[in-house]
Amino acid sequence: MTKQMLKGIRVESKEELERRIYLYFDEVNREPVVYRWLYKIDEISVVEATEAGAKGNEVCNS
């Protein structure tokens, strides 16, 4: 979900917020974008994969 979607939204209740969020998901999912893997598995080392996994699992406190 993007900040752009939430930035201008004004709602009267939690239920309306939930409904608007699901409406947004429905709109985005109408034309899904297929992720294209850019790396060949032979080009990725175990160290790089481990470091990337550790970075991806960190919790952002900002």
N, C-alpha and C positions, 0 to 999 in steps of 0.2 A: 504494500500500500504506500502511496506517495504522500508527502506533505502537501503537495499541490491539491490532492483530493480533499484532505482534511482542513486545509487552510480557510477556505471560504464557507465551510459547512456550518449552518446554524440549525439547531434542532431544539425541540421542546421537551424531549424525554429520551431516556436510554433506549426505549423501544424504537423510537424513530431513528436514533443514531444507528442501532443495529440493522434496521431495515435499509437505511441508506448505504451502509457498508456492504451489505450483501448485494444490493443493487449494483454497486461499483464493481464487486467481484464478478457478477454476471456479465456486465458490460466488457470488462477486461478479458474474460474467458471466452467471449464469443469468437474472437480471432486469436487463439493462442500462438505464441512465438515459440518455435522449436529451438531448443538450445543446441548449438553445434560445438562439439568438443574440438578444441584447437590443437591439442597435444597428442602425439602418438605415445602410447604406453611405454614404448622402449626409450623414449626421450626423458622420462621422468625418473629421477633416482629415488631410492627409498628414503634418503635423508630429506629431499625436497618435499616428498609426500608427507612425511612425518611432521616436518615443520609447518607445512600448510595446514595440516589437520589440527595441530596444536593452536595455530593462530585462529583458525575458523571456529574453534570451540571456546575461545576466551569470551568472557562477558564484558561488554562495553559499559563503562560507568559514566559516560558523558551524556 
